Each structure stands twice: as C-alpha cells, then as structure tokens.
Amino acid sequence: MGRKPEGSAEKTFKKLGKKIDALIQELNETKEQAKEEYSENIDELKRNGETLKKGFTDFKDNHKGQWEDVESGLKKAGEELKNAFDATFSRKE
C-alpha cells in the first residue's frame, strides 16, 4: 500500500505550520534584539545614575553648611504641614 495523496486541508495545515514556525523564529530573534537594546539602555541609565549621584554628593560636600540649612528648613516645613493636616482633619464636624 502506498501513501494516500495529500488533501487540500493537509496542504493548508502544512503551510500554516511552516508560517507559524517562521513567526516563532522571528519572535525569538526580535526578543533577543530587544534584550540587547534594553540591556544597553539599562547600562546607560546606571551610568547616568552614578554620575548624578556623584554630582549630588559633590554638591552636598561643597555646600555642606548651606545644605544643612536647606535640609533643616525642609524638615521644619514638613512638620508644620503635617501639623496643619492633623489639625484640619482631626476637627469634628
């Protein structure tokens, strides 16, 4: 007995299977390319973050007295704001 001739449905399923395989391959390639691009962007962000952190540390060191005044003022303003909210929302209507 020989093999039966392929029907129209079988041919369509084979073509569809090949197209799906090609799509999966393309997705894998795109995924790898995206990984590389994201990796490069993440590395750049890390470098920029380190540069910014160093710049901020240098700024604080160079303006230590002034920075302490700013920090103190911000803490005081934060406490006053908290007290104002507490007083406003603790009132009974």
C-alpha positions in Angstrom: 0.0 0.0 0.0 1.2 3.4 -0.9 0.7 6.7 0.7 -2.5 8.5 0.1 -2.3 11.7 -1.8 -2.3 14.8 0.4 -5.6 16.5 0.5 -6.3 20.2 0.4 -6.7 20.5 4.1 -3.4 18.8 4.9 -1.6 21.1 2.5 -3.2 24.1 4.2 -2.2 22.8 7.6 1.4 22.2 6.5 1.7 25.7 5.1 0.1 27.2 8.2 2.6 25.1 10.4 5.5 26.5 8.4 4.3 30.0 8.7 3.8 29.6 12.5 7.4 28.2 12.8 8.7 31.2 10.8 6.8 33.6 13.1 8.1 31.9 16.2 11.7 32.2 14.8 11.1 35.8 14.0 9.7 36.5 17.5 12.8 34.8 19.1 15.1 36.9 17.0 13.2 40.1 17.9 13.2 39.1 21.6 17.0 38.7 21.6 17.4 42.0 19.8 15.1 43.8 22.3 17.1 42.2 25.2 20.3 43.7 23.8 18.8 47.1 23.3 17.2 47.2 26.8 20.5 46.0 28.3 22.3 48.9 26.6 19.7 51.3 27.8 19.8 50.0 31.4 23.6 50.2 31.4 23.3 53.8 30.2 20.8 54.6 32.9 23.0 53.1 35.5 26.0 55.2 34.4 23.8 58.3 34.3 22.5 57.5 37.8 26.1 57.1 39.1 27.1 60.4 37.5 24.1 62.1 39.1 24.7 60.5 42.5 28.4 61.6 42.4 27.4 65.2 41.3 24.8 65.4 44.1 27.4 64.1 46.7 29.9 66.6 45.4 27.3 69.4 45.6 26.4 68.4 49.2 30.1 68.3 50.2 30.9 71.7 48.6 27.8 73.4 50.1 27.7 71.5 53.4 26.6 74.4 55.6 24.0 75.6 53.1 22.7 72.1 52.5 22.2 71.6 56.3 20.2 74.8 56.4 18.0 73.6 53.5 17.6 70.2 55.0 16.6 71.7 58.3 14.2 74.1 56.7 12.6 71.2 54.7 12.1 69.1 57.9 10.6 72.1 59.7 8.2 72.8 56.8 7.2 69.1 56.6 6.4 69.1 60.3 4.4 72.3 60.0 2.5 70.8 57.1 1.8 67.6 59.0 0.5 69.6 62.0 -1.8 71.6 59.7 -3.2 68.5 58.2 -3.6 66.8 61.6 -5.4 69.9 63.0 -7.7 70.2 59.9 -8.7 66.6 59.7 -9.0 65.9 63.5 -11.7 68.5 63.9 -15.1 67.1 64.4 -17.8 68.4 62.1 
